[in-house]
């Protein structure tokens, strides 16, 4: 809080000055008592074992107030100690901005006496402690305060569900690789709750469960989902290496998974095994929250994944039903996060591997880590029977249209540059996203890998494919958890092992070009065309997110409440003066709805009359006339006659 802001909230400047003086005096005394620790050098990580095992206990019983209470016992020796709060979290691809502000109440004691700590002068994630002579262990206590509203961050606890992320709820000593620090974790859950995790249970007493000691990097990679309502599904019955889906929900009825859904999930596991030819876990757990409060969560781990879906995810899906068709790529979340066990966790870009969680990561190969995973996350649901080939084609057409006509930002950025986006924006909303661009390395990367797949098939006359590359590149060291890194050159070498070609040039052209990487669509034997017939994938997506996308026509994306989320840069609405953040109140004198705007677009094509939009922004109203006469434009894929249908081959189950 700035001094200016403080002045704006008080009429007692003398009291404010006195309070500030006391704060400054207190800070001076703390530094004096601590010495120059805040300026001291933070020890770099060494590949040496940390002496002793750190005990950590999380009390997760306060679901009413949303408080996790943490206690750690850390073996120490006399002298200066730096305790890190994890900053750079694998899977986030950036430092974590939504965690440290929830960390509170830090108290450190030794032999019953309180020991002062001081936050590092230049690194707010580092805490300095001078350990007195004769002290062999520190008791560290703090709380992690759950967001009570979505505006405050991720909601990781309700009165029925909770998610324990160990990186949020732990401090660890600097100076060592996290793989060389051993933690012994335990958790007290609310009475009667059950849980799923990749951790191995050692014992339990009532509601307190103690897990087997593990390295700190594995602990952070092993979250816990717990809930009042819990169900475990066996996705590979009889296997020596189990795969489970652990469901927690806000209501027991939401966990009703139908036999056909279970069959498809089991098929997904087998398709992944056939693709990669290996596994890199002792057991794998899909940790699935079936809750509207936890929805849209997705985070990969080596032996598990966090998958957040809506409350009606399973209950309203009736495979094959016209009345209740599956939402777009219902299985894509599971396929994507599961694939990360191979691509991202076992095999990882070299600049994304770090010795601990406070060394910065690099994101230059996210178009592989996330892009290739996105590709398999779209293909594998079709191979598993969760989606149809037609569903896939409609989705691919929607992506292609969004890039070709809805992302003018390619004029100044490219796919390679978007790999920096996690550092730039941390997934925050943007005023003109189509121009600023975002994480296009996901779907843009997937389009590049579609192109790679088709090129391999063409070069080898369909004898080899990206399936071959995936098996070769990710199947090594079956059963091993040890991460194997790769560089761009090693990736190129892996592709050349499948079939000789100038893969470096092929990839760099698509990564660096200032246009969308859409070559893969026509390489697959299909082309993008537009008509006035709705695209099924776009229709489902708009229903799912209560929004309407007119980006490739009039140039607007509108939320369910009429709030304009994005305006196509230099599109018809933009040129007429419509701004992102405006609220669309009425269209041609009629109260706004998606159907009303669609009808206006149809009418404008016929009578060549501008579309009048009544807009509201910050309490002011204005009317803007948009001269768009092109009518509805919906993308679809059409076969290119006389070419191989590689898309059909790609989508066939292995």
C-alpha positions, -999 to 999 in steps of 0.1 A, spaced: 0 0 0 15 33 -10 18 64 12 -5 83 -12 -32 56 -7 -28 57 31 -32 95 31 -64 91 11 -79 70 38 -71 91 69 -78 126 82 -52 123 109 -19 130 93 0 132 127 -12 98 137 -2 84 103 32 99 106 36 85 141 25 51 129 50 52 100 78 62 124 70 31 146 70 8 116 103 22 104 118 20 139 106 -16 142 121 -26 109 154 -9 119 155 -29 152 147 -61 134 176 -56 110 199 -46 138 191 -77 158 195 -99 127 227 -83 115 233 -81 77 215 -114 69 191 -98 44 222 -88 23 239 -121 27 244 -144 -3 218 -171 -8 236 -204 -12 233 -219 -47 218 -254 -50 243 -283 -47 237 -319 -57 244 -330 -21 220 -346 4 204 -324 30 212 -340 64 181 -354 81 144 -357 72 120 -328 73 87 -336 90 57 -317 76 21 -319 88 -9 -302 73 -41 -297 93 -68 -295 66 -98 -297 89 -108 -260 89 -130 -261 58 -155 -236 73 -129 -208 73 -107 -220 45 -74 -224 64 -46 -249 60 -24 -250 91 12 -262 85 39 -273 109 74 -284 98 103 -297 119 136 -291 101 169 -306 111 196 -278 112 230 -269 124 242 -236 139 247 -207 115 228 -189 88 199 -208 71 178 -197 41 144 -211 38 128 -209 4 91 -207 -4 87 -224 -38 85 -198 -66 90 -215 -100 66 -244 -102 68 -271 -130 36 -270 -150 31 -233 -144 60 -225 -167 66 -193 -147 69 -180 -111 38 -185 -91 20 -152 -85 -10 -167 -68 4 -183 -37 28 -163 -16 1 -137 -8 -19 -166 9 11 -175 31 7 -160 66 16 -163 103 52 -175 100 66 -184 134 100 -202 139 110 -216 173 138 -238 187 137 -255 220 105 -236 228 121 -202 221 111 -179 192 138 -172 167 136 -141 145 135 -144 107 139 -117 81 128 -118 45 156 -114 20 161 -79 8 159 -88 -29 140 -121 -29 106 -121 -12 104 -159 -15 135 -163 8 135 -162 46 168 -158 66 173 -174 100 203 -174 122 203 -208 140 218 -205 175 246 -228 188 233 -260 202 200 -260 182 195 -291 161 160 -286 148 136 -257 140 99 -258 144 82 -238 117 45 -230 117 24 -209 94 -10 -209 76 -20 -210 40 -53 -190 35 -76 -203 8 -92 -177 -15 -127 -171 -3 -138 -157 -37 -127 -163 -72 -113 -128 -75 -88 -137 -48 -73 -166 -67 -78 -204 -69 -103 -218 -45 -86 -249 -31 -111 -257 -3 -148 -259 1 -168 -277 28 -168 -308 6 -136 -307 -14 -100 -297 -9 -67 -297 -29 -34 -299 -11 -6 -284 -32 26 -290 -13 44 -262 -30 19 -238 -15 22 -253 20 60 -258 26 93 -241 31 125 -259 22 163 -252 29 183 -235 2 216 -249 -10 205 -283 -22 188 -299 -51 152 -306 -42 158 -342 -52 183 -344 -23 159 -332 4 137 -357 21 103 -349 36 81 -371 57 45 -357 51 13 -362 71 -22 -347 68 -52 -345 91 -84 -346 70 -119 -337 80 -138 -366 96 -149 -392 72 -132 -377 41 -114 -399 16 -85 -389 -6 -65 -397 -37 -27 -390 -43 4 -404 -58 20 -405 -23 22 -439 -6 4 -442 27 26 -455 56 0 -455 84 -30 -437 97 -45 -429 131 -81 -418 128 -83 -389 103 -45 -384 103 -26 -401 75 12 -404 74 29 -410 41 61 -426 32 92 -403 32 99 -389 -3 121 -364 -20 109 -328 -20 106 -326 -58 84 -357 -57 63 -343 -28 56 -311 -47 47 -332 -77 22 -353 -56 -9 -332 -46 -38 -346 -27 -75 -344 -36 -98 -351 -7 -135 -349 -3 -166 -358 16 -179 -376 -15 -153 -398 -31 -152 -426 -56 -122 -445 -71 -123 -460 -106 -99 -487 -118 -88 -477 -153 -66 -507 -159 -80 -537 -140 -55 -564 -130 -25 -543 -140 7 -546 -119 10 -508 -124 -24 -495 -114 -41 -464 -130 -70 -450 -110 -94 -421 -114 -101 -406 -79 -133 -385 -80 -143 -359 -54 -175 -340 -58 -198 -315 -42 -226 -342 -42 -226 -379 -44 -248 -380 -75 -222 -361 -95 -198 -391 -92 -221 -414 -112 -199 -426 -140 -218 -447 -165 -203 -480 -178 -198 -467 -213 -179 -437 -199 -157 -460 -178 -150 -481 -209 -138 -451 -228 -116 -439 -200 -100 -474 -198 -95 -473 -236 -77 -440 -233 -52 -456 -209 -45 -484 -234 -42 -460 -263 -16 -440 -244 4 -472 -236 3 -482 -273 14 -447 -283 43 -444 -259 52 -480 -252 62 -473 -216 52 -458 -182 71 -437 -157 52 -442 -125 45 -469 -99 9 -460 -101 -10 -432 -117 -40 -412 -103 -63 -389 -121 -73 -365 -93 -107 -353 -105 -128 -326 -88 -164 -327 -101 -174 -292 -90 -183 -260 -106 -161 -242 -81 -130 -262 -91 -139 -264 -128 -114 -257 -155 -84 -269 -134 -57 -289 -152 -22 -295 -140 2 -323 -148 23 -343 -125 46 -373 -130 24 -398 -113 -9 -380 -112 -28 -350 -126 -52 -324 -113 -83 -324 -134 -112 -300 -126 -146 -306 -144 -181 -292 -139 -206 -308 -115 -226 -323 -144 -196 -336 -163 -205 -372 -160 -242 -371 -153 -253 -351 -183 -231 -370 -208 -251 -397 -227 -228 -411 -254 -246 -413 -287 -276 -393 -275 -288 -364 -296 -305 -348 -267 -274 -348 -244 -244 -349 -267 -209 -347 -253 -195 -312 -249 -165 -305 -272 -136 -328 -265 -148 -341 -231 -119 -364 -228 -93 -338 -239 -84 -327 -204 -77 -363 -193 -57 -371 -224 -37 -339 -222 -27 -342 -186 -20 -379 -188 2 -374 -218 23 -350 -198 35 -379 -177 56 -388 -207 60 -354 -224 68 -327 -199 75 -348 -167 96 -377 -179 111 -360 -210 114 -323 -204 129 -294 -223 163 -287 -209 156 -251 -200 125 -261 -180 145 -284 -158 159 -267 -126 177 -280 -95 152 -264 -72 120 -244 -72 136 -210 -69 158 -211 -100 142 -195 -130 129 -217 -158 130 -211 -196 100 -217 -219 116 -218 -254 103 -254 -261 68 -250 -248 55 -256 -283 68 -292 -277 60 -296 -240 24 -282 -244 20 -281 -282 27 -318 -289 7 -327 -257 -22 -306 -270 -20 -325 -303 -23 -359 -286 -49 -344 -262 -71 -338 -293 -63 -370 -312 -65 -396 -283 -101 -389 -274 -111 -399 -309 -89 -430 -308 -106 -438 -274 -141 -434 -287 -149 -403 -267 -152 -382 -298 -158 -388 -335 -137 -379 -365 -164 -354 -374 -160 -337 -340 -123 -335 -346 -127 -320 -380 -151 -293 -368 -127 -285 -339 -97 -283 -364 -117 -260 -387 -126 -237 -357 -89 -235 -347 -79 -228 -383 -105 -201 -388 -96 -185 -354 -60 -183 -366 -66 -173 -402 -92 -147 -396 -93 -140 -359 -56 -136 -348 -41 -105 -365 -14 -105 -338 6 -128 -361 15 -96 -380 40 -88 -352 44 -120 -331 49 -156 -339 45 -190 -322 80 -190 -308 75 -156 -292 43 -167 -275 63 -192 -255 72 -162 -233 36 -155 -225 35 -173 -191 62 -148 -180 44 -119 -196 8 -123 -186 4 -151 -161 -28 -160 -178 -45 -127 -169 -73 -114 -192 -62 -89 -219 -81 -61 -235 -73 -71 -271 -62 -107 -269 -64 -113 -307 -38 -86 -313 -17 -91 -282 -20 -129 -286 -14 -153 -257 -5 -189 -253 -8 -198 -289 20 -223 -284 -7 -247 -273 -30 -249 -303 -4 -234 -326 21 -260 -315 -5 -287 -320 -10 -274 -356 28 -277 -362 28 -313 -348 -1 -321 -372 21 -309 -400 50 -330 -387 28 -361 -386 16 -356 -421 51 -349 -434 64 -381 -418 36 -401 -434 42 -385 -468 80 -391 -467 76 -427 -457 44 -435 -478 24 -439 -446 47 -465 -431 57 -443 -403 41 -414 -385 43 -392 -354 32 -424 -335 67 -437 -344 84 -406 -331 64 -407 -298 73 -443 -292 110 -438 -299 113 -405 -280 94 -413 -249 96 -451 -244 132 -452 -231 139 -462 -195 105 -479 -189 95 -475 -153 120 -448 -144 110 -415 -128 143 -398 -135 137 -368 -158 155 -369 -192 159 -335 -207 162 -326 -244 172 -296 -265 159 -284 -299 188 -302 -316 180 -335 -298 144 -331 -309 155 -327 -345 178 -358 -341 148 -378 -329 128 -368 -359 157 -377 -382 159 -411 -365 123 -417 -378 130 -403 -413 158 -381 -427 147 -346 -436 156 -310 -429 135 -309 -397 153 -279 -382 143 -257 -412 108 -273 -413 102 -264 -376 119 -231 -375 99 -219 -405 67 -226 -388 78 -213 -354 92 -180 -367 69 -171 -395 45 -141 -391 15 -161 -401 -5 -189 -385 11 -224 -389 -19 -238 -409 1 -259 -434 -8 -291 -416 -45 -288 -425 -40 -291 -463 -11 -315 -457 -36 -338 -441 -58 -339 -472 -84 -313 -462 -89 -276 -467 -107 -248 -448 -139 -234 -462 -166 -211 -449 -204 -212 -452 -235 -201 -434 -240 -235 -418 -230 -235 -381 -198 -252 -369 -208 -278 -343 -176 -274 -322 -180 -236 -321 -217 -240 -311 -208 -264 -283 -180 -241 -270 -203 -211 -270 -229 -231 -250 -203 -243 -226 -189 -209 -218 -221 -189 -222 -206 -167 -248 -209 -159 -285 -180 -156 -309 -185 -134 -339 -148 -127 -343 -145 -138 -379 -176 -118 -390 -185 -85 -374 -153 -89 -352 -167 -93 -317 -165 -119 -289 -193 -114 -264 -198 -129 -229 -231 -142 -216 -239 -109 -199 -233 -89 -230 -198 -78 -220 -175 -76 -250 -145 -98 -243 -125 -90 -274 -127 -69 -305 -109 -80 -336 -81 -56 -343 -89 -36 -374 -120 -57 -379 -154 -41 -388 -165 -34 -352 -130 -21 -343 -130 3 -372 -164 15 -363 -152 24 -328 -163 -6 -306 -140 -11 -276 -131 -42 -256 -149 -40 -223 -180 -23 -237 -213 -39 -228 -235 -47 -258 -270 -36 -246 -290 -37 -279 -287 -45 -316 -309 -25 -341 -331 -15 -312 -336 -50 -298 -322 -62 -265 -290 -80 -271 -288 -118 -273 -266 -140 -294 -295 -149 -316 -305 -112 -321 -270 -103 -332 -269 -133 -355 -302 -123 -371 -289 -88 -376 -258 -101 -394 -280 -121 -417 -303 -91 -424 -273 -68 -430 -261 -91 -458 -295 -89 -475 -304 -52 -472 -268 -37 -469 -278 -16 -438 -252 -11 -410 -257 -30 -378 -265 -5 -350 -250 -15 -316 -260 3 -284 -230 1 -261 -225 10 -224 -191 17 -209 -185 31 -174 -221 44 -171 -222 61 -205 -242 50 -235 -234 54 -272 -246 39 -305 -221 26 -331 -231 17 -367 -210 -13 -380 -210 -16 -418 -206 -54 -420 -224 -71 -449 -206 -105 -452 -233 -125 -434 -226 -155 -411 -192 -172 -417 -187 -207 -402 -156 -228 -409 -156 -264 -420 -131 -288 -435 -136 -301 -470 -116 -330 -486 -90 -321 -512 -97 -346 -540 -69 -368 -552 -49 -365 -520 -43 -390 -492 -66 -386 -462 -39 -386 -435 -64 -372 -410 -84 -404 -412 -53 -424 -406 -42 -402 -377 -75 -407 -359 -77 -444 -361 -72 -463 -328 -38 -481 -325 
